[in-house]
Amino acid sequence: MPLGFLLAAWYLAIARPVSMTFYLHCLILVVLGCLLRSWAAGYLFKGKRVAVGGPYAYIRNPLYVGSFILGIGFCVALWQRPLSLSSVVLALVFLIGFGVLYRAKTLAEEIELTNNLGESYLSYARKVPPFLPTRGRVAGLGQQRFSWELYRRNREYECWLGSAAVLLYLYVRYRHGF
């Protein structure tokens, strides 16, 4: 069984918002993460061209940043009074695991994009920061429009469906105290 499934089962066993305020914070962060991922997916034509529109004009990895925000949102539901060791360990596993896995993944993807797209990707990478929009919207990258077809092809709706299922589960756990 993959480690991700074990961690998900562990999360579902222990996560329960302690108040509606915590649930709403969780919900807001998850929705923001899904929105960023959705916005990015409508510009991403994987391996065929450099995505420069939408969030890609601010950061090179908006899908990963969206996933991080979404993950932090779900970590909010781990907060308990008193804070349990299980909650702390699971949140740390998320933070450390995300940092290690996504750093390795972005490095591998940058090599692949450089090999496939050459100078157009290298020029883009020199101008646009990887994770934090420290330069604001970078001008002069070219024009791209959001495409619902790309959004659909990239299957980003699955992020919404999975997140909605977990949010519903967390809401039921909160309301019924189980």
ChimeraX commands (.cxc) that place a marker at each C-alpha (Angstrom):
marker #1 position 0.00,0.00,0.00 radius 0.5
marker #1 position 1.51,3.38,-0.96 radius 0.5
marker #1 position 2.55,5.66,1.89 radius 0.5
marker #1 position 0.16,8.37,0.68 radius 0.5
marker #1 position -2.86,6.14,1.32 radius 0.5
marker #1 position -1.64,5.32,4.83 radius 0.5
marker #1 position -1.13,9.01,5.61 radius 0.5
marker #1 position -4.58,9.83,4.21 radius 0.5
marker #1 position -6.18,7.14,6.38 radius 0.5
marker #1 position -4.30,8.45,9.40 radius 0.5
marker #1 position -5.47,11.99,8.60 radius 0.5
marker #1 position -9.11,10.93,8.23 radius 0.5
marker #1 position -8.92,9.06,11.53 radius 0.5
marker #1 position -7.65,12.02,13.57 radius 0.5
marker #1 position -8.73,15.23,11.81 radius 0.5
marker #1 position -11.77,16.95,13.27 radius 0.5
marker #1 position -12.23,20.72,13.41 radius 0.5
marker #1 position -12.61,21.88,17.01 radius 0.5
marker #1 position -14.91,24.76,16.08 radius 0.5
marker #1 position -16.77,26.25,13.16 radius 0.5
marker #1 position -14.09,28.97,13.04 radius 0.5
marker #1 position -11.39,26.34,12.47 radius 0.5
marker #1 position -13.56,24.61,9.88 radius 0.5
marker #1 position -14.09,27.89,8.01 radius 0.5
marker #1 position -10.34,28.62,8.06 radius 0.5
marker #1 position -9.75,25.13,6.68 radius 0.5
marker #1 position -12.44,25.66,4.03 radius 0.5
marker #1 position -11.08,29.07,2.94 radius 0.5
marker #1 position -7.51,27.80,2.54 radius 0.5
marker #1 position -8.63,24.68,0.67 radius 0.5
marker #1 position -10.80,26.72,-1.70 radius 0.5
marker #1 position -7.95,29.20,-2.29 radius 0.5
marker #1 position -5.59,26.32,-3.06 radius 0.5
marker #1 position -8.09,24.76,-5.47 radius 0.5
marker #1 position -8.72,28.12,-7.14 radius 0.5
marker #1 position -5.01,28.69,-7.73 radius 0.5
marker #1 position -4.59,25.17,-9.10 radius 0.5
marker #1 position -7.62,25.63,-11.37 radius 0.5
marker #1 position -6.38,29.00,-12.64 radius 0.5
marker #1 position -3.00,27.45,-13.43 radius 0.5
marker #1 position -4.47,24.36,-15.14 radius 0.5
marker #1 position -6.21,26.53,-17.73 radius 0.5
marker #1 position -2.82,27.73,-19.00 radius 0.5
marker #1 position -0.80,24.53,-18.79 radius 0.5
marker #1 position -0.17,22.68,-22.04 radius 0.5
marker #1 position 2.15,20.09,-20.53 radius 0.5
marker #1 position 5.52,19.77,-22.21 radius 0.5
marker #1 position 4.35,21.53,-25.39 radius 0.5
marker #1 position 4.92,25.21,-24.58 radius 0.5
marker #1 position 6.02,27.44,-21.74 radius 0.5
marker #1 position 2.98,28.52,-19.72 radius 0.5
marker #1 position 3.32,32.30,-19.27 radius 0.5
marker #1 position -0.27,33.45,-18.68 radius 0.5
marker #1 position -2.34,33.72,-15.54 radius 0.5
marker #1 position -0.46,32.68,-12.39 radius 0.5
marker #1 position 2.55,31.59,-14.48 radius 0.5
marker #1 position 3.33,35.30,-14.98 radius 0.5
marker #1 position 3.94,35.51,-11.20 radius 0.5
marker #1 position 5.46,32.13,-10.27 radius 0.5
marker #1 position 6.75,29.09,-12.15 radius 0.5
marker #1 position 5.00,26.51,-9.97 radius 0.5
marker #1 position 1.47,27.71,-9.19 radius 0.5
marker #1 position 0.09,24.15,-9.12 radius 0.5
marker #1 position 2.49,23.27,-6.31 radius 0.5
marker #1 position 1.85,26.50,-4.43 radius 0.5
marker #1 position -1.89,25.80,-4.71 radius 0.5
marker #1 position -1.32,22.28,-3.39 radius 0.5
marker #1 position 0.67,23.68,-0.48 radius 0.5
marker #1 position -2.07,26.17,0.44 radius 0.5
marker #1 position -4.66,23.40,0.14 radius 0.5
marker #1 position -2.54,21.12,2.37 radius 0.5
marker #1 position -2.11,23.84,5.00 radius 0.5
marker #1 position -5.88,24.27,4.94 radius 0.5
marker #1 position -6.37,20.60,5.71 radius 0.5
marker #1 position -3.71,20.81,8.44 radius 0.5
marker #1 position -5.89,23.44,10.18 radius 0.5
marker #1 position -8.40,20.64,10.86 radius 0.5
marker #1 position -5.69,18.80,12.83 radius 0.5
marker #1 position -5.64,21.50,15.52 radius 0.5
marker #1 position -6.96,20.15,18.78 radius 0.5
marker #1 position -7.03,21.25,22.41 radius 0.5
marker #1 position -4.76,19.95,23.82 radius 0.5
marker #1 position -2.64,19.45,20.71 radius 0.5
marker #1 position -2.06,15.74,20.20 radius 0.5
marker #1 position 1.28,14.23,19.25 radius 0.5
marker #1 position -0.44,12.54,16.29 radius 0.5
marker #1 position -1.62,15.91,14.93 radius 0.5
marker #1 position 1.81,17.50,15.31 radius 0.5
marker #1 position 3.57,14.54,13.67 radius 0.5
marker #1 position 1.12,14.44,10.76 radius 0.5
marker #1 position 1.42,18.19,10.16 radius 0.5
marker #1 position 5.23,17.91,10.27 radius 0.5
marker #1 position 5.14,14.96,7.88 radius 0.5
marker #1 position 3.13,17.13,5.50 radius 0.5
marker #1 position 5.46,20.14,5.77 radius 0.5
marker #1 position 8.72,18.21,5.52 radius 0.5
marker #1 position 7.40,15.73,2.97 radius 0.5
marker #1 position 6.00,18.48,0.78 radius 0.5
marker #1 position 9.25,20.41,0.92 radius 0.5
marker #1 position 11.41,17.41,0.07 radius 0.5
marker #1 position 9.17,15.81,-2.56 radius 0.5
marker #1 position 8.16,18.95,-4.40 radius 0.5
marker #1 position 11.69,20.36,-4.41 radius 0.5
marker #1 position 12.93,17.14,-6.02 radius 0.5
marker #1 position 9.98,17.13,-8.42 radius 0.5
marker #1 position 10.53,20.75,-9.51 radius 0.5
marker #1 position 14.23,20.11,-10.14 radius 0.5
marker #1 position 13.40,17.08,-12.31 radius 0.5
marker #1 position 10.70,19.02,-14.17 radius 0.5
marker #1 position 13.05,21.95,-14.81 radius 0.5
marker #1 position 15.55,19.58,-16.42 radius 0.5
marker #1 position 12.79,18.03,-18.54 radius 0.5
marker #1 position 11.39,21.43,-19.54 radius 0.5
marker #1 position 14.86,22.69,-20.45 radius 0.5
marker #1 position 15.45,19.59,-22.58 radius 0.5
marker #1 position 12.05,19.82,-24.28 radius 0.5
marker #1 position 11.57,23.58,-24.61 radius 0.5
marker #1 position 15.15,24.88,-24.56 radius 0.5
marker #1 position 15.87,28.59,-24.48 radius 0.5
marker #1 position 12.21,29.62,-24.25 radius 0.5
marker #1 position 11.96,27.86,-20.88 radius 0.5
marker #1 position 15.38,29.04,-19.67 radius 0.5
marker #1 position 14.48,32.65,-20.49 radius 0.5
marker #1 position 11.18,32.27,-18.62 radius 0.5
marker #1 position 12.91,30.64,-15.62 radius 0.5
marker #1 position 15.41,33.52,-15.36 radius 0.5
marker #1 position 12.57,36.06,-15.14 radius 0.5
marker #1 position 9.92,34.32,-13.01 radius 0.5
marker #1 position 10.54,33.11,-9.42 radius 0.5
marker #1 position 9.68,29.49,-8.61 radius 0.5
marker #1 position 7.33,29.78,-5.61 radius 0.5
marker #1 position 6.92,33.28,-4.19 radius 0.5
marker #1 position 5.69,36.15,-6.39 radius 0.5
marker #1 position 8.55,38.42,-5.31 radius 0.5
marker #1 position 8.62,40.32,-8.61 radius 0.5
marker #1 position 4.89,40.80,-9.09 radius 0.5
marker #1 position 3.51,40.12,-12.54 radius 0.5
marker #1 position 6.45,39.68,-14.91 radius 0.5
marker #1 position 5.85,41.62,-18.12 radius 0.5
marker #1 position 7.05,40.71,-21.61 radius 0.5
marker #1 position 6.43,36.97,-21.38 radius 0.5
marker #1 position 3.89,36.76,-24.17 radius 0.5
marker #1 position 0.14,36.40,-24.25 radius 0.5
marker #1 position -1.93,33.39,-23.28 radius 0.5
marker #1 position -5.60,33.10,-22.46 radius 0.5
marker #1 position -7.25,30.80,-19.96 radius 0.5
marker #1 position -8.60,27.70,-21.69 radius 0.5
marker #1 position -11.43,25.63,-20.26 radius 0.5
marker #1 position -10.32,22.86,-22.61 radius 0.5
marker #1 position -6.87,22.78,-20.98 radius 0.5
marker #1 position -8.50,22.92,-17.55 radius 0.5
marker #1 position -10.61,19.88,-18.47 radius 0.5
marker #1 position -7.71,18.05,-20.12 radius 0.5
marker #1 position -5.55,18.63,-17.04 radius 0.5
marker #1 position -8.38,17.14,-14.95 radius 0.5
marker #1 position -8.17,19.79,-12.27 radius 0.5
marker #1 position -11.83,19.22,-11.41 radius 0.5
marker #1 position -10.57,16.12,-9.57 radius 0.5
marker #1 position -8.91,18.42,-7.03 radius 0.5
marker #1 position -12.28,20.06,-6.36 radius 0.5
marker #1 position -14.09,16.72,-6.06 radius 0.5
marker #1 position -11.55,15.19,-3.68 radius 0.5
marker #1 position -11.34,18.34,-1.59 radius 0.5
marker #1 position -15.14,18.64,-1.39 radius 0.5
marker #1 position -15.39,15.03,-0.20 radius 0.5
marker #1 position -12.84,15.59,2.58 radius 0.5
marker #1 position -14.40,18.94,3.56 radius 0.5
marker #1 position -17.81,17.28,3.81 radius 0.5
marker #1 position -16.31,14.50,5.92 radius 0.5
marker #1 position -14.67,17.08,8.23 radius 0.5
marker #1 position -17.94,19.02,8.52 radius 0.5
marker #1 position -19.87,15.88,9.46 radius 0.5
marker #1 position -17.19,14.98,12.03 radius 0.5
marker #1 position -17.41,18.47,13.52 radius 0.5
marker #1 position -21.24,18.63,13.60 radius 0.5
marker #1 position -21.75,15.13,14.97 radius 0.5
marker #1 position -18.64,14.94,17.17 radius 0.5
marker #1 position -17.32,11.61,15.98 radius 0.5
marker link #1:1,2 radius 0.2
marker link #1:2,3 radius 0.2
marker link #1:3,4 radius 0.2
marker link #1:4,5 radius 0.2
marker link #1:5,6 radius 0.2
marker link #1:6,7 radius 0.2
marker link #1:7,8 radius 0.2
marker link #1:8,9 radius 0.2
marker link #1:9,10 radius 0.2
marker link #1:10,11 radius 0.2
marker link #1:11,12 radius 0.2
marker link #1:12,13 radius 0.2
marker link #1:13,14 radius 0.2
marker link #1:14,15 radius 0.2
marker link #1:15,16 radius 0.2
marker link #1:16,17 radius 0.2
marker link #1:17,18 radius 0.2
marker link #1:18,19 radius 0.2
marker link #1:19,20 radius 0.2
marker link #1:20,21 radius 0.2
marker link #1:21,22 radius 0.2
marker link #1:22,23 radius 0.2
marker link #1:23,24 radius 0.2
marker link #1:24,25 radius 0.2
marker link #1:25,26 radius 0.2
marker link #1:26,27 radius 0.2
marker link #1:27,28 radius 0.2
marker link #1:28,29 radius 0.2
marker link #1:29,30 radius 0.2
marker link #1:30,31 radius 0.2
marker link #1:31,32 radius 0.2
marker link #1:32,33 radius 0.2
marker link #1:33,34 radius 0.2
marker link #1:34,35 radius 0.2
marker link #1:35,36 radius 0.2
marker link #1:36,37 radius 0.2
marker link #1:37,38 radius 0.2
marker link #1:38,39 radius 0.2
marker link #1:39,40 radius 0.2
marker link #1:40,41 radius 0.2
marker link #1:41,42 radius 0.2
marker link #1:42,43 radius 0.2
marker link #1:43,44 radius 0.2
marker link #1:44,45 radius 0.2
marker link #1:45,46 radius 0.2
marker link #1:46,47 radius 0.2
marker link #1:47,48 radius 0.2
marker link #1:48,49 radius 0.2
marker link #1:49,50 radius 0.2
marker link #1:50,51 radius 0.2
marker link #1:51,52 radius 0.2
marker link #1:52,53 radius 0.2
marker link #1:53,54 radius 0.2
marker link #1:54,55 radius 0.2
marker link #1:55,56 radius 0.2
marker link #1:56,57 radius 0.2
marker link #1:57,58 radius 0.2
marker link #1:58,59 radius 0.2
marker link #1:59,60 radius 0.2
marker link #1:60,61 radius 0.2
marker link #1:61,62 radius 0.2
marker link #1:62,63 radius 0.2
marker link #1:63,64 radius 0.2
marker link #1:64,65 radius 0.2
marker link #1:65,66 radius 0.2
marker link #1:66,67 radius 0.2
marker link #1:67,68 radius 0.2
marker link #1:68,69 radius 0.2
marker link #1:69,70 radius 0.2
marker link #1:70,71 radius 0.2
marker link #1:71,72 radius 0.2
marker link #1:72,73 radius 0.2
marker link #1:73,74 radius 0.2
marker link #1:74,75 radius 0.2
marker link #1:75,76 radius 0.2
marker link #1:76,77 radius 0.2
marker link #1:77,78 radius 0.2
marker link #1:78,79 radius 0.2
marker link #1:79,80 radius 0.2
marker link #1:80,81 radius 0.2
marker link #1:81,82 radius 0.2
marker link #1:82,83 radius 0.2
marker link #1:83,84 radius 0.2
marker link #1:84,85 radius 0.2
marker link #1:85,86 radius 0.2
marker link #1:86,87 radius 0.2
marker link #1:87,88 radius 0.2
marker link #1:88,89 radius 0.2
marker link #1:89,90 radius 0.2
marker link #1:90,91 radius 0.2
marker link #1:91,92 radius 0.2
marker link #1:92,93 radius 0.2
marker link #1:93,94 radius 0.2
marker link #1:94,95 radius 0.2
marker link #1:95,96 radius 0.2
marker link #1:96,97 radius 0.2
marker link #1:97,98 radius 0.2
marker link #1:98,99 radius 0.2
marker link #1:99,100 radius 0.2
marker link #1:100,101 radius 0.2
marker link #1:101,102 radius 0.2
marker link #1:102,103 radius 0.2
marker link #1:103,104 radius 0.2
marker link #1:104,105 radius 0.2
marker link #1:105,106 radius 0.2
marker link #1:106,107 radius 0.2
marker link #1:107,108 radius 0.2
marker link #1:108,109 radius 0.2
marker link #1:109,110 radius 0.2
marker link #1:110,111 radius 0.2
marker link #1:111,112 radius 0.2
marker link #1:112,113 radius 0.2
marker link #1:113,114 radius 0.2
marker link #1:114,115 radius 0.2
marker link #1:115,116 radius 0.2
marker link #1:116,117 radius 0.2
marker link #1:117,118 radius 0.2
marker link #1:118,119 radius 0.2
marker link #1:119,120 radius 0.2
marker link #1:120,121 radius 0.2
marker link #1:121,122 radius 0.2
marker link #1:122,123 radius 0.2
marker link #1:123,124 radius 0.2
marker link #1:124,125 radius 0.2
marker link #1:125,126 radius 0.2
marker link #1:126,127 radius 0.2
marker link #1:127,128 radius 0.2
marker link #1:128,129 radius 0.2
marker link #1:129,130 radius 0.2
marker link #1:130,131 radius 0.2
marker link #1:131,132 radius 0.2
marker link #1:132,133 radius 0.2
marker link #1:133,134 radius 0.2
marker link #1:134,135 radius 0.2
marker link #1:135,136 radius 0.2
marker link #1:136,137 radius 0.2
marker link #1:137,138 radius 0.2
marker link #1:138,139 radius 0.2
marker link #1:139,140 radius 0.2
marker link #1:140,141 radius 0.2
marker link #1:141,142 radius 0.2
marker link #1:142,143 radius 0.2
marker link #1:143,144 radius 0.2
marker link #1:144,145 radius 0.2
marker link #1:145,146 radius 0.2
marker link #1:146,147 radius 0.2
marker link #1:147,148 radius 0.2
marker link #1:148,149 radius 0.2
marker link #1:149,150 radius 0.2
marker link #1:150,151 radius 0.2
marker link #1:151,152 radius 0.2
marker link #1:152,153 radius 0.2
marker link #1:153,154 radius 0.2
marker link #1:154,155 radius 0.2
marker link #1:155,156 radius 0.2
marker link #1:156,157 radius 0.2
marker link #1:157,158 radius 0.2
marker link #1:158,159 radius 0.2
marker link #1:159,160 radius 0.2
marker link #1:160,161 radius 0.2
marker link #1:161,162 radius 0.2
marker link #1:162,163 radius 0.2
marker link #1:163,164 radius 0.2
marker link #1:164,165 radius 0.2
marker link #1:165,166 radius 0.2
marker link #1:166,167 radius 0.2
marker link #1:167,168 radius 0.2
marker link #1:168,169 radius 0.2
marker link #1:169,170 radius 0.2
marker link #1:170,171 radius 0.2
marker link #1:171,172 radius 0.2
marker link #1:172,173 radius 0.2
marker link #1:173,174 radius 0.2
marker link #1:174,175 radius 0.2
marker link #1:175,176 radius 0.2
marker link #1:176,177 radius 0.2
marker link #1:177,178 radius 0.2
view
